[in-house]
Amino acid sequence: MGESPEGILGSLREQWNQNGYIHIRKALSAADVERALAGVDFAVRQQDLVRTAHISYRNDQEHSVRVRNAAAASPALLELVDHPGVLPTLVELLGPDLHVLGSEAFVREGGDAPLEGWHTDGGASLMGIVLDPASRALQLKVQYFLTDVSRPDSGNFTVIPGSHRIRPERLDDDCYLPEPNDYWRRGEMPPNAVQILAEPGDAVVFPYNLWHAVAPNSAGRTRRSVIIRYGHLWCRPLDFHRMPAEVVASMTERQRLMFGELGDEAHPTDFYKLVMR
Ligand SMILES: O=C(O)CCC(=O)C(=O)O
């Protein structure tokens, strides 16, 4: 498949290269949001019942619950992996060999301190890789906001625009970033940091190496969101080894490909020649 410099992204490509993220407003309809919210609640209830290898759970801290491999827990969350509001952007950024590497549901309650420290994603190796602006994306996440975070200090996803161009001095497996975290510890925003103000249904696409964190949630409202992590078919998934057979059986053909289910006859080159439809 050829690359077009502009493609469907147009000026969003410039935002991606300069700021390191794209904010897609109203990616989900109001009905999609309702469905996804029910999916998040269902996935959270499931985690008390289903503690298996494929729906593992972790309560990060007392203020947040995150369900890993949430797409396996709820059909409504599985639908988000190729939602038409975001899929064309993903194909444009990553290319057609899209691979779902993980999916998480978040429920974040109140807290006067930041809910998550500054970090990048994916461990020390990825942390040290800065891409040429002409490159295809390597790994990225889409965060779907399902509740109102249109005011600051509501548990907002917080980023330092342009930080995806900076190679951090320290590369640690936990990917924490000492410099902006010193500001967090003093109760200050790092210079140039931006709290993303999002309405229910908005989506934010960001790469593994954008410096990001989660602001305090002093608004007293629970924040609910879903993150889907993507890479290429030759990247290893992180939240599952293989998706459970009953979930694979419920997928569309496209979703099966996106979860790396190419069948027993797959040729090695299928993992990079495949064109997703
Ligand atoms: O909950 C959020 O807004 C961000 C979660 C996060 O830091 C991550 O997925 O790496």
The ligand as an SDF file (V2000), in Angstrom:
LIG
                    3D

 10  9  0  0  0  0  0  0  0  0999 V2000
   -6.2340    7.0560   32.7200 O   0  0  0  0  0  0  0  0  0  0  0  0
   -5.6220    7.7910   31.9690 C   0  0  0  0  0  0  0  0  0  0  0  0
   -6.0860    8.8740   31.5790 O   0  0  0  0  0  0  0  0  0  0  0  0
   -4.2510    7.4300   31.4510 C   0  0  0  0  0  0  0  0  0  0  0  0
   -3.8560    6.0350   31.6950 C   0  0  0  0  0  0  0  0  0  0  0  0
   -2.4000    5.8500   31.4320 C   0  0  0  0  0  0  0  0  0  0  0  0
   -1.6020    6.5280   31.9790 O   0  0  0  0  0  0  0  0  0  0  0  0
   -1.9380    4.8710   30.4840 C   0  0  0  0  0  0  0  0  0  0  0  0
   -2.7440    4.1930   29.8260 O   0  0  0  0  0  0  0  0  0  0  0  0
   -0.7140    4.7050   30.3170 O   0  0  0  0  0  0  0  0  0  0  0  0
  1  2  2  0
  2  3  1  0
  2  4  1  0
  4  5  1  0
  5  6  1  0
  6  7  2  0
  6  8  1  0
  8  9  2  0
  8 10  1  0
M  END
$$$$
